[in-house]
Amino acid sequence: LFGGGMAELNLENEQDVLTCGIEIRAQPPGKKLQNLMLLSGGERCLTAIALLFAILKLRPTPFCVLDEVEAALDDANVSRFTEYIRRYAEDAQFILVTHRKGTMEAADRLYGVTMQERGISRILSMQLSE
């Protein structure tokens, strides 16, 4: 996703592995290794997405639900994100909640919820052709 870089996960308390937190440190290309909280919003978002895909590579699941995970990304990084989704979608189904046009354009099928009258929601679906 970054075109390089690295990340590491460390237990905050190795004596209490079941309830302790996990420290995430990342090093985007050209930057130093630092705590996740010190990265920009886009860098944090890409790091989290990269870690998710790394976990899915090790422990595949039949489907994955993601709720606006790409909201903090610019258009170029949304494009990278959708490329990863397409690649992993060969082995799993992804349900994405998004408001980003670039993510919607990469979908096979879209579902939308509208409210034409107050209190009455309507669900629309659209199969996208390639």
Residue, then its C-alpha position, 0 to 999 in steps of 0.5 A: l500500500f505504501g510502496g515500502g516501509m514496515a510495521e511492528l506489533n509489540l505486546e504492552n505487557e508480556q506477562d499478561v498477554l490475554t488482556c494487555g494492549i498492543e503497541i503498533r509502530a510503523q515506518p512509512p517509506g522515507k520516515k523513521l519508525q514511530n508509534l502509530m499515534l504519531l503518524s498522519g491520519g492517512e498514514r494511520c489509515l494505510t497502516a491499519i489497512a496494511l495490517l488487516f491485509a497481512i492478517l487476512k493473508l495469514r488467516p483467511t476468512p470467507f468474508c470481511v466487513l469494513d466500515e469506511v476504513e478508507a475515509a481518511l485517504d486521498d484519491a490516489n490511496v483509495s485507488r491503492f486500497t481498491e486494488y488490494i480489495r480486488r486482489y483479496a476478493e478472489d478468495a473472500q467476499f468484502i462488504l464495504v460501507t463507504h461514501r467514497k466514489g473511488t471505492m464504489e467504482a471498484a465494486d461489483r455490486l452497490y447497495g444504497v439506502t435512501m429516505q424519500e419520506r421521513g422515517i421510510s427507508r428504501i434499499l436500492s441495489m445495482q450490479l455494476s458491469e465491467 
